[in-house]
Amino acid sequence: MSDHISINDKILPAKKALISVQDRGFRFGDGIFETCLIKSGKIYNWQAHKTRLKSGLVAIKINFTEKNLDQSCLRLIHKNKIQNGYLRISISRGIGSIGYLPIKNIQPNIIIETITLKSSPKSSIKLCISKIQKPSLKSLPTNYKLMQGINSTLVKLEAIENDCFDSIILNDKNQICETSSANIFWIKGNILYTPHSDSGCLLGTIREKILQISPLKKKLVKAKISTLLNADEVFITNVAIGVLAVDKIDNFQFKNKKYSNLFSNLLREDIQLYVKKTAN
């Protein structure tokens, strides 16, 4: 964890970086967060994270000006001497409620943390299929990283209980969305597939990057789980794991790792190129 944390552009020792119990992020999960990769002291794919953060804030109607965000993040990275790790930005609606209703002119709270890079996970993993559905886009703007993460928490606990790395979440139409914390891709006939944003899946920054750098034809689809189980190859992606091949989904096994390895290498090269460009 961070030695120091930034709260509303003020850097404090972690033990003294406190927020009020009246903060709506604590009370209601009322806010947005972003988790970014720090590589060689640089925030990888930073513009994509800022774009998603801004869109997410608009979606949940939080008025926040990001004019000092770049400087605040870089200042904290420098203060904590982080070369390789993660940056977490949390923006809550702030303090002040009349029941669920926020008070007028409420001021958002912004909390920035750094996390030291953890060891890489296994080279491939087992997934199960969750019994817990993804909330509909008609219920919540689930394309963004909402603070209220109980859906993902329950899905992850379910996976651990079933001795799996993670669980695949379906929406109310039984279409594939994602796992508790990662986007999902599959290969069939040399075509790269991933769920369409209309399915309610998170608009992951690594998902976006994989679609950008893919040498394969790409299709964003609304697909049932049977489509995934008939794939040649499956992998999941997020900032922490990069690209991770899937060995098994329940009792269905995937032996091919060709494209999982390809995309892992392409992503690694893109990160290295990004660091090199931003260093100049």
Sequence and secondary structure as in RCSB ss.txt:
>XXXX:A:sequence
MSDHISINDKILPAKKALISVQDRGFRFGDGIFETCLIKSGKIYNWQAHKTRLKSGLVAIKINFTEKNLDQSCLR
LIHKNKIQNGYLRISISRGIGSIGYLPIKNIQPNIIIETITLKSSPKSSIKLCISKIQKPSLKSLPTNYKLMQGI
NSTLVKLEAIENDCFDSIILNDKNQICETSSANIFWIKGNILYTPHSDSGCLLGTIREKILQISPLKKKLVKAKI
STLLNADEVFITNVAIGVLAVDKIDNFQFKNKKYSNLFSNLLREDIQLYVKKTAN
>XXXX:A:secstr
  SEEEETTEEEEGGG    TTBHHHHH  EEEEEEEEETTEETTHHHHHHHHHHHHHHTT     TTHHHHHHH
HHHHTT SSEEEEEEEE  B EETTEE TT   EEEEEEEE      SEEEEEE SS    TTTS TTS BS  H
HHHHHHHHHHHTT SEEEEE TTSBEEEESS EEEEEETTEEEEE GGGT    HHHHHHHHH SSEEEEE  BH
HHHHT SEEEEEETTTEEEEEEEETTEE    HHHHHHHHHHHHHHHHHHHHHH 
